[in-house]
């Protein structure tokens, strides 16, 4: 780190009148098995070539990674939307219904302008910024691309739904009939593994059709989730800063709560070899 | 020395066993066995007012962005 950065931080301290605490991870931290981190392997979902199906719908797979991503996206977005949560199993039912809808009325992908317009509209409605959304997505192990894909999909589903009901067809009835006639094969073993990694309980959705019907008719943000917190706490879910005492690099110990007694604290995590 | 530890005008503490980064949910997010680069703005009563978790070492909020979050 150069002098410029130090100056910048000192400016921050003076301007803010606050204690700036920098936490350094040890250089030689031994990397633990990523399997211990629960959600971490699934975080790379979009780039994993093989995505073993949790469910097949008329032979079309819905992969475990795609599902896990949808669940985490639902959880993240529902917090911004301030809506009640849908559990992981309900999210899976929603994906099944979307598959049926999009098969029945295939749609072209919406243009980037339309997708970005929708995202901007959501951000305005939630009174939040793109930066905050991205930070929350990152905390959940997701990229902004995941949100873009989800919004694309919802726009296509909405368009498909509009076409399917243009002649007065009741969507709920249509969907119930489709589900009856469809060959929907659940891989319960894989589903259990994903639910466990998401910290959810494995309870089949009591009534998939009504729940999913509702979901399919809602905007992406209202496709709510999360009755159960994921096992790995993500930052955006932390309301209160966990207290800690750690050794100072210049001797002695530092306790967060003692620092807070004299005002707000900016807590920065970085590691020693970090050049930024 | 990577960080101006001796002269930094703010406390620098060492989280060698990454207990704190785990408590804040930022440990190993990037799969590198380290705390993800991240910033938390904490109010005097302990509430987290704002946070930012970087996608890589270079992904950090600007000083102005952080200052704007202060109560």
Interface residues (C-beta under 8 A of the other chain):
Chain A: X1 X3 X6 X8 X9 X10 X11 X12 X13 X14 X15 X16 X18 X19 X20 X21 X22 X23 X24 X25 X26 X29 X30 X31 X32 X34 X37 X40 X43 X131 X135 X138 X139 X141 X143 X232 X233 X234 X235 X236 X237 X238 X239 X240 X241 X242 X243 X244 X246 X247 X248 X249 X250 X254 X256 X257 X259 X260 X261 X262 X263 X264 X265 X266 X267 X268 X269 X270 X271 X272 X273 X274 X275 X276
Chain B: X2 X3 X4 X5 X6 X7 X8 X9 X10 X11 X12 X13 X14 X15 X16 X17 X18 X19 X20 X21 X23 X24 X25 X26 X28 X29 X31 X32 X33 X34 X35 X36 X37 X38 X39 X40 X41 X42 X43 X44 X45 X46 X47 X48 X49 X51 X52 X53 X54 X55 X57 X58 X60 X61 X63 X65 X66 X67 X70 X71
